[in-house]
């Protein structure tokens, strides 16, 4: 995944090297797209030689730790490959009312 590009929001050097992704929304759980964004940023930081020990997604009301398991990294690689090939577009959301709270609404293919 050496072709990753991006800019993470915050990198704390207090205690351990910690990546923090800030979100404007409130959430009761980690949104999958936010989790993969944070995982991509962890990989990007590591590709740049930074030994990121942990990562968090900080929503307006809660903060969640992101775990970089080997299967998550493999899933990210597959997602990136699918995006490059544009062969596997995501399915439409079954509940259109969720679109109003989605941070991807302006980019959605629907």
Secondary structure as UniProt FT lines:
FT   TURN            2..3
FT   STRAND          10..12
FT   STRAND          18..22
FT   HELIX           32..47
FT   TURN            48..49
FT   STRAND          54..58
FT   STRAND          63..66
FT   HELIX           70..85
FT   HELIX           96..101
FT   TURN            103..104
FT   HELIX           105..107
//
